[in-house]
Amino acid sequence: MKERCIHLVLGLLFLFFCRPVRAAFGFDDVVAMAEAASARPYQKHSAKPATDLSNLEYEQYVAIRFKDANALWRADGLPFCLEFFPQGYLHVDAVDLNEIDDGIPRKIPFNPGVFDNPKNDLALAKSGGYAGFRIERNGAVLDEVGAFLDASYFRMIGRGQNYGTTARGLALNTVAKEPEEFPVFQRFWISRPGKSDDEVIIDALMDSPSVAGAYRISVHPGTTTATVVKAALFPRREITEFGIAPLTSMFLFNQDSHPAFRDFRPTVHDADGLLMHNGNGEWIWRPLETGRATMVDAYQDENPRGFGLMQRDRNFEHYQDLVARFQLRPSVWVTPSGNWGKGAVQLVQLVSDQEPFDNIVAFWVPATPPPAHQKLEVQYQIDWTTNEMTPSGLGRVSATRIGLTTAKPPHLRFVVEFGGLAVESLPESAKLSADVDFGPGVELVAKDLFKNEINQTWRLVVEVLQPARPVNIRAFLKRDERRLTESWNFTWQP
C-alpha cells in the first residue's frame, strides 16, 4: 500500500513538472496575426453601437465622464492605470481591448457602469464597447500621460504639457491621386505593469485595405514622454505614397501672418515649424504658414537622423489664450532607429480656418515603396517635449516675416531673425555672412545682414523681384566658412 502511494505521488509530480508550458502572448503573436490578415481580402472591423450614438452632440458626449475610481489597475497600487472612452459623437466604432497579465491575454469587457452618464443612460447601456483608452499615472490624483482614440491616432504629453500634435501608425496616399486611407488599430493588448515599472507596453493590430501591421508602442512618461515604436508591416499591394512615422498638427496663423479683424489672439497653432536633422548632419527649419492652397514640400534625404513638428514659441503673451494654452503644447520629434535609406521628409499644409481640425502632416516617404506581400520592419522613437531639439551650439530661426515693397515693380522681401546663444553672443564686429540660395530664375535685388541690438538676434533681409512662380529659398549664417546656424528653408507661392 505504501509503495502504491509513493508511485501515485511520483506520477502526480511528473505530470505537474512535465506538462506543456503555455507560451506567453507577445508581439510575435500580433505579427503573425497581421501577416495572416494580409493574405486575406480586407474586412472592416467595426462594432457599431446598437443605438446611434453618432447622433450625440459634442456637449452630450463630453458630459459622459469616466469615474476615476473605476480605472483599470487603480485599486491595485500599480504605477499606471487605464481609463476608457465611450462610443459616441465622432467616435462611433469600438475597439477590441485586452489586458496581458503574466503572459495571458484577457478581454477587457465593456461596462457602462464605469461612466458617470447623466444624459444618455439608455444609449450608452446598449453600446457595443469602448472607442479607445487613455493612460494615466496612478496616485492620489491621476496624471494623464497619453491616449489612443480613432483610426491609428495616438498622442502623448510630458509633465506640465497640454495635448497638441498627434502621431498615427501610418499615412497612406495623403496627397496621391488615389483615395487616402486611414489604417485602424483594431485590437489592443496592454501589458499589466509591475509595481516598479516605469513604462506601459501596448501591442496593436492595425489593418486597412492596403496594409496590415503589428505595432508595439512602449510609453515612457516623464518631463519628456518617449514612445518607442516597433512595427511589422505587410502590404497587400504596392502603395503610391507610404508615409512612415506620420505626425499631424494644427496651424492657423502666428504673429507674422495674423488675419485682420478675425481673432483677438495674435497666434493660434499647435506647432510652428518642421525641423529636420538630415543624414548629412544639417539642421533645417521650415516655418509653417497660412497658405491660399494646399502646399506639399518634399525634403530629399538618406538615412535621416530625425524630424518633427516643433512648438518653439513658449511665450504666453504671443497667444493670449487662457483655455487652450498653446505655449504648453509639446514639440514632437521622431528619431529613426537604424538606416532608413533614401527617401524624403514630406510636409503637407492644408488650407484651414477651423481650429479643432488638423491641417498639417509630416512623415517619411521611402524612395521605393515596399513591395506587395513583403514584410517591412521599422522602428523609431517619438519624444513629446518642450525642450529645444536644435543643438545649443547652433543658432536657430526665431522669426520669419514676408512682405512686398512699394517699389515698381514690387519686390518680395524676406526678413529672417536668427537667435540662440551661438549668434546672440557675437558682436556686430564679428562680421557674419549669409549663404542664400534661391534656385534658378530668381532675380536678387538686395541682401543685408546686421545685428539687431534690441534683442541681440541677427536679421537677414533679402529682396527679390516678385516671382510669377513658386520659389524655394534657403539661407544660413556663417563666420568665415564655419556654419553658425540651422538652415532656414521656405517655399513662397504667388
Summary of the structure (lengths in Angstrom):
residues: 494
radius of gyration: 26.5
end to end distance: 100.5
largest distance: 115.8
contacts: 1571
relative contact order: 0.11
helix: 13%
strand: 43%
